[in-house]
Structures are given as C-alpha cells and as structure tokens.
Amino acid sequence: MKAVYINAYGGPEELVYGELPDPVPGVREVLVKVVAASVNPVDWKVREGRLKFLSGKNFPMVMGTEVSGTVVAMGDKVEGFTPGDRVYAGLSHRGGGYAELVAVDYRKVVRIPDELPFIEASTLAIAGVTPMQAFTLHYPVKPGDEVLVNGGSGGVGTYAVQIAKVLGARVTAVCSTRNAMLVKRLGADEVIDYEREDFRKREAAFDVVLDAASNAFFPETKRCLKNGGMLIKLNLSAGSLLLSLWSRFFSPKKLKMILVKNRSEDVRWLIDQITSGKVQVVMDMTYPLEDARLAHEYSQTGRVRGKVVLEV
Ligand SMILES: NC(=O)c1ccc[n+]([C@@H]2O[C@H](COP(=O)([O-])OP(=O)(O)OC[C@H]3O[C@@H](n4cnc5c(N)ncnc54)[C@H](OP(=O)(O)O)[C@@H]3O)[C@@H](O)[C@H]2O)c1
C-alpha cells in the first residue's frame, strides 16, 4: 500500500511517501480502506518526537491519528461491522492513518451515515470530541454560562464555539481580525480580536476558558475567570500540572489539562449534531496523501482556519 511514514523523528523533510506492506487485521481489528486522514497538530508533534513516550520507536512509523473510510475486512472476534460500512476510526499516537489501509481495534471504529462526507468525518474526534469532552466531562457547561474559546478559528476552536452554543452557553471567541466573521457565523456572541484586546485583563467574566491557542497561562488568566470557573488547557506541561494540582485545593478558580478520550459514544453524539445541522465542519484545505509534507508545513504555521485533511 501507499503510505506516508517517517524513519526517524524530525522535521517535515522526514516524511516519506512510499510503499509499505498492507496491514493484516488482528482478531479484534477492522481493516479500513482510508478515504480521508485528518491532519492535527498532534501529528507533527509526534513527527518531531515530542510525544515519544506515547508514540514509541517503531520505525517506519506511519503518521496520522484519525481517518474515515470503508471497511474491507475484519478479524474473527469483530462484532457489528460488515465490509462496505462507512466508518470513522480513531487511532493511537502510534499512528497509521496516512495510508491506503489501516487496521484498527473495532471498539475505536464508528459507523458514519451516508450524508456525512468522508472528508468531514475524518476530523471528528481530535478537533471535535476534545471540546465536547471539555464542556461536558471536565466543566459541564450549563445554559447561560459564559464560555471563552481562545483560538476560536482553528480546528478545535471552530468545533468548540459551536458545541458551546449547542449546550446553551454565551460564547466569546478569540481570534485575529481576518477570522472574526468566520467565528461570528459559527455562532459566537462576541469576538475578541487578540491584536486589539487581551481577554485575560477582563475581570471575573467567564465560567470556562478553553485554551486552544496554548498561550493562556493560569497566573495571568485566572483574573478573567469567575469564582468556580475553570481554565482548560490542551497541551501538557510540568508547570501547568503543578498549578492544576495547586488550584484544585487552594484556589476558587481551577486549572485543568485534558487529553481527549477515544469514546465512540462521543463521536456518535457529534455525528448527530452535524447531521441535524447544529454543528458544521469548517474545512480549510485538503491535500493529496503524497503532499502530507505541505499539509504539515501549513498546519505548523498556526494560521489554519478550521480543518486540514489528506485525501487518500
Ligand atoms: N489535549 C488534547 O487532547 C488535544 C486535542 C486536540 C488538540 N490539542 C491541541 O490543541 C491545540 C489547538 O489545536 P487545533 O487543531 O485547533 O490547532 P490549529 O487548527 O492549528 O489552530 C490554529 C488557529 O489558532 C489561532 N491562533 C493562533 N495564534 C493565536 C493567538 N495568539 N490567539 C488566539 N488564537 C490564535 C489561529 O487563528 P488566527 O490565524 O486568527 O491567529 C488559527 O485559526 C494544539 O496545540 C493541539 O495539539 C490537544
């Protein structure tokens, strides 16, 4: 099969488009013929070796952490799937998605309806389920809550703004001038242009701040939280870990770092929101599989609006 893989951790130049043996599904695995592979910042963080403790050292390492496609074969102990099913599949940090075929544990595979295009379906969990879990598991958002999404125009942010609206929140999105109309269109009640105003300077204004831009540090951000409010960070760091422990016991304002959990029921919830028209998948760019390097370089600019996807 054709795949995009690395033989060593490093820059985008490490990405190789070439031939690898077809994967063989294990007894509990489904073999998926990939149609689309989402490109997420975690992919280039894995490529750079920043998440070695999760991605391991098994080279050649095929990149890609989530895909959509059709089922072509399955192991003996797989239940609930038949060849031809259209599916979403969530992979681990060990990757496998930038390829024509991938074998996935059937419990991480979810059937998708005919009306959901493959390109959109490939983006469901990392960008979409992350904010869904932030606003339901970690800080259960209630109608009328004030939610701020820092980085409202990116992959996570565009989903986050809409999901917070579905949950009944009043949403403030932070982005640059060029993306203000986009986040308004997605339902943001207020837009803060970070080139003109620092949201951190607002006083006790928000119940929850989701930091998809990774630049909201707790000591300076807690001022804008209400008592009982929470800053949710998406990137792990030792400093934030210590502060989150401290905040748990000693502060009325909390800090939490989260890692998306691969839960099929959450992917299904999001599919329902999309097919009922409450959430739209915002697409920025698609690239053919062989141009994965260009897709990584674009993602690394930090200027992506919505999602980037590889077409296989
Ligand atoms: N913990 C987890 O489970 C988890 C899950 C998913 C993602 N993540 C992490 O979450 C982060 C966001 O992911 P993503 O897919 O949303 O990334 P992304 O799509 O690359 O985000 C790009 C967006 O960030 C905005 N941005 C850049 N600088 C900003 C600033 N100073 N203030 C506000 N917005 C700014 C950009 O808007 P402008 O062009 O308008 O500046 C752009 O629209 C990544 O670090 C990713 O690794 C973690």
The ligand as a Gaussian input file, in Angstrom:
#p B3LYP/6-31G(d) Opt

LIG

0 1
 N       -5.226000      17.570000      24.680000
 C       -5.846000      17.090000      23.619000
 O       -6.453000      16.009000      23.676000
 C       -5.855000      17.888000      22.351000
 C       -6.797000      17.596000      21.357000
 C       -6.825000      18.387000      20.218000
 C       -5.904000      19.439000      20.076000
 N       -4.989000      19.660000      21.047000
 C       -4.028000      20.791000      20.934000
 O       -4.803000      21.988000      20.883000
 C       -4.116000      22.965000      20.101000
 C       -5.073000      23.538000      19.058000
 O       -5.347000      22.553000      18.072000
 P       -6.038000      22.987000      16.708000
 O       -6.237000      21.779000      15.904000
 O       -7.193000      23.886000      16.990000
 O       -4.856000      23.878000      16.069000
 P       -4.936000      24.803000      14.771000
 O       -6.105000      24.431000      13.946000
 O       -3.592000      24.772000      14.139000
 O       -5.171000      26.281000      15.371000
 C       -4.942000      27.364000      14.514000
 C       -5.729000      28.555000      14.994000
 O       -5.087000      29.125000      16.141000
 C       -5.371000      30.514000      16.117000
 N       -4.373000      31.295000      16.856000
 C       -3.053000      31.364000      16.609000
 N       -2.471000      32.226000      17.484000
 C       -3.455000      32.690000      18.286000
 C       -3.498000      33.607000      19.376000
 N       -2.399000      34.226000      19.809000
 N       -4.690000      33.837000      19.976000
 C       -5.808000      33.224000      19.548000
 N       -5.838000      32.358000      18.508000
 C       -4.670000      32.100000      17.875000
 C       -5.300000      30.867000      14.640000
 O       -6.144000      31.975000      14.421000
 P       -5.568000      33.318000      13.744000
 O       -4.997000      32.891000      12.407000
 O       -6.770000      34.178000      13.681000
 O       -4.477000      33.811000      14.658000
 C       -5.802000      29.621000      13.924000
 O       -7.129000      29.751000      13.450000
 C       -2.890000      22.251000      19.515000
 O       -1.765000      22.563000      20.313000
 C       -3.228000      20.780000      19.650000
 O       -2.105000      19.945000      19.728000
 C       -4.926000      18.902000      22.174000

